[in-house]
Amino acid sequence: MANLMTFDANVRAIFENDESKFVAFNKLMVDASINRYEEGITAEDANAKIRRVFREAIGLSENATKQEVRKAIKKRANAQILFDLIEELVPNLLKTGWAENPFFREFVEERYLDDGDENLFYSEDNSILTVSKVSGSHWDLDRQRLGKGSSFSIETSEYGIAVYSEYEKLMTGLEDFATFITKIYEAIDRFVNEAIYQALMDAAEKLPGGASGAGQWVKTGALDENTRGTLVQLVEDVQMATGANEVIIMGTKAALSKVTGLQNVDWISNEMKNERHTTGRMGIWEGIRLVEIKQGFALGDTTKKLVDDKVLFVMPVMDNKFIKLVNKGEDQLREVQDKTLNQDMTYDYRYMFEMGVGVLINLIFGEWILA
């Protein structure tokens, strides 16, 4: 987080030269973005304070007219505080959201190079070791097989997300800060999830039989009483092959519903019945933990889902964060104020970030392709 002393005297005066008040304001912006507030603070209170700070930063009074807002924006007097804070806020939101995602917690290793982490990974075994690097926006996958005891890095590329917002509405309270930030956050989160899940699907093709959809580690068919034993056997095989203490089944809510549909509800506990009633599924099946992969639509296309609802992954739980997410840091929010582009006096905000995704598979896992 930027230090208050890096801003000019006008901005420091807003926070009474008190670093703790500046830190508290940053926290308030985070709270507003995720709609989660401390006791006694409402969304209206938070947005009013955020708007007031930004207005004061560019020299606007509470009752400033639209014309005065336009002039202040054109001058860009101290408006950089908006960009500096947002450039740090969005990555923090992403880190927080991913930390609460069970899939990310167990299988995604994040490297933030601005934190001093090195873009270097090491592999000890080349038994079924493949790295798939996502490059560009078309998911062209560059594959390579690494030798025993190899080091490698994940190639990163720069991406930009355009966010169109009427700055006047933000400053006059017609559009709240949370809406503005959420547009950026959700776009990046969707993009990263799509990259990761596409890389995971590609990794599954490297399993013996993965390309054909058949074999010891890849099964195809409906889940019913006739195939229940086959699924249990797949879980057991993965556990024996990897030595894992636990093996889980991962999939979207729709995919996992096929598993819980096998559960005999006549004898399950009231607690498990309540869980099924409130979540639509049970978190445990045959003693096997079920982990939901968050589903979503592709950007701008509600006919295309990010994750295949017909695929279940049987994953060993070990020290196997096989998906590598590298963020090069120094995200930037850029503003375009060219009148020839936007005749309606609105503004373009482009959030730029640099990242790369790789999949490092050196453990057996299973895949079930639902019919």
Secondary structure, 3 states (H helix, E strand, C coil): CCCHHHCCHHHHHHCCCCHHHHHHHHHHHHHHHHCCCCCCCCHHHHHHHHHHHHHHHCCCCCCCCHHHHHHHHHHCCCCHHHHHHHHHHHHHHHHHHHHCCHHHHHHEEEEEHHHCCCCCEEECCCCCCEEEEEECCCCEEEEEECCCCEEECCCCEEEEEEEEECHHHHHHCCCCHHHHHHHHHHHHHHHHHHHHHHHHHHHHCCCCCCCCCCCCCEEEECCCCCCHHHHHHHHHHHHHHHCCCEEEEEECHHHHHHHHCCCCCCCCCHHHHHHHHHHCCCCEECCEEEEECCCCEECCEEEEECCCCCEEEEEEECCCCCEEEEECCCCEEEEECCCCCCCCCCEEEEEEEEEEEEEECCCCCEEEEEC
